[in-house]
Amino acid sequence: MLIRKPASQVFEAFIDPEITKNFWFTKGSGKLETGKTITWEWEMYGVAANVLVKEILPNEKITVEWDEPATTVEFNFKALSEKATYVTIKNHGFQETGDALLHVIKDATGGFTTVLDGLKAFMEHGINLNLIADKFPKEVMQHP
């Protein structure tokens, strides 16, 4: 996804939970630092994830492990100009196979696409679209 902001600002949006909470999770236990385990929370769903920060290359790449069983997520930031950054997210290391693997890949792809959409709206226009909170409203998720 192309984000019309400098790579340093887009990178910082993923490092600093006070920014990230505007387009992804609702609460983070701290800034991302190599070797540190951080907790990200989605309070509206009562869900949390422990995230182990494996690598940080300032303004270029963040690599974390998360979920159970753990998978690797790479956030890549490519400066296209002083005012434009192309962000890609790669998630790999799944243990599932066959149809189960296709299901988790579909869910991860959809989730990270929503994150990038929210990032773009927030970074370029200052708007929190509430995409994550509105993806699974309780009224739709409850079964009679």
C-alpha positions in Angstrom: 0.0 0.0 0.0 1.3 3.4 -0.9 1.2 5.9 2.0 1.8 9.5 1.1 4.1 10.3 4.1 7.9 10.0 4.7 9.2 6.5 5.6 10.3 7.7 9.0 6.7 8.7 9.9 5.1 5.6 8.5 7.7 3.4 10.3 7.1 5.2 13.6 3.4 4.6 13.2 4.1 0.8 13.7 6.8 1.3 16.4 4.8 3.6 18.7 1.5 2.1 20.1 0.1 5.6 20.7 0.0 6.0 16.9 -0.7 2.4 16.0 -3.9 2.3 18.2 -5.4 4.7 15.7 -5.5 2.1 12.9 -4.9 -1.4 14.4 -4.9 -2.6 18.0 -6.4 -0.5 20.9 -3.6 -0.8 23.4 0.1 -1.7 23.3 2.4 -2.3 26.3 5.3 -0.3 24.9 7.2 0.8 21.8 8.7 -1.9 19.7 12.4 -2.6 20.5 14.6 -5.5 19.2 14.5 -8.4 21.7 11.5 -7.1 23.6 8.2 -8.8 24.0 5.2 -6.4 23.7 1.6 -7.1 24.3 -1.0 -5.8 21.8 -4.6 -5.7 22.8 -7.9 -5.5 20.9 -10.0 -4.5 23.9 -13.3 -4.6 22.0 -12.8 -8.3 21.4 -11.1 -9.2 24.7 -8.1 -10.5 22.7 -4.4 -9.9 23.3 -1.2 -11.1 21.5 2.4 -11.3 22.8 4.7 -10.0 20.1 8.5 -10.8 20.2 10.4 -8.2 18.3 13.1 -10.0 16.3 14.6 -7.2 14.2 14.3 -3.5 13.6 16.0 -1.7 10.7 15.0 1.9 11.2 12.7 3.3 8.5 13.0 0.0 6.5 11.9 -3.1 8.3 10.3 -4.6 11.5 10.2 -8.3 12.0 8.2 -9.9 14.8 6.9 -13.3 15.9 3.4 -13.6 17.3 0.4 -15.8 17.7 0.2 -19.5 18.8 1.8 -21.3 17.2 4.2 -18.4 16.4 4.5 -17.1 12.9 6.8 -14.4 11.6 5.5 -11.1 10.3 7.7 -8.7 8.4 6.7 -5.1 7.9 8.7 -3.5 5.1 8.9 0.2 4.3 10.3 1.4 1.0 10.8 5.1 0.5 9.6 6.0 -2.9 10.3 9.7 -2.4 10.7 12.1 0.5 6.9 12.1 0.8 5.8 8.6 -0.2 6.4 5.1 1.3 5.3 1.7 0.1 4.5 -0.7 2.9 4.3 -4.4 2.5 3.5 -7.0 5.2 4.6 -10.6 4.9 3.4 -13.3 7.2 5.0 -16.8 7.1 5.9 -19.8 9.1 2.4 -21.3 9.3 2.3 -25.0 10.5 -1.1 -25.8 8.9 -1.4 -27.6 5.7 -4.0 -28.1 2.9 -7.3 -26.3 3.4 -6.4 -25.3 7.0 -3.4 -23.4 5.6 -5.5 -21.7 2.9 -7.9 -20.6 5.7 -5.2 -19.0 7.9 -3.5 -17.4 4.9 -6.9 -15.9 3.8 -7.5 -14.6 7.4 -4.0 -13.1 7.7 -4.2 -11.5 4.3 -7.6 -9.9 5.0 -6.5 -8.7 8.4 -3.3 -7.1 7.2 -5.1 -5.5 4.3 -7.5 -3.9 6.7 -4.5 -2.7 8.8 -2.9 -1.1 5.7 -6.2 0.5 4.7 -6.6 2.0 8.2 -2.9 3.2 8.2 -3.5 5.0 4.9 -6.6 6.8 6.1 -5.0 7.8 9.4 -1.6 8.8 8.1 -2.8 10.7 5.0 -6.1 12.2 6.4 -5.9 12.0 10.2 -9.0 9.7 10.2 -9.5 6.7 12.4 -11.9 4.6 10.3 -12.5 2.1 13.2 -11.9 -0.7 10.6 -10.7 -3.3 13.1 -13.4 -2.5 15.7 -16.2 -2.6 13.0 -15.0 -5.7 11.2 -16.7 -8.1 13.7 -19.4 -6.2 15.6 -20.8 -8.2 18.5 -24.3 -8.0 17.1 -23.2 -9.9 14.0 -20.9 -12.4 15.9 -23.4 -13.5 18.5 -25.2 -16.7 17.7 -28.8 -17.2 18.9 
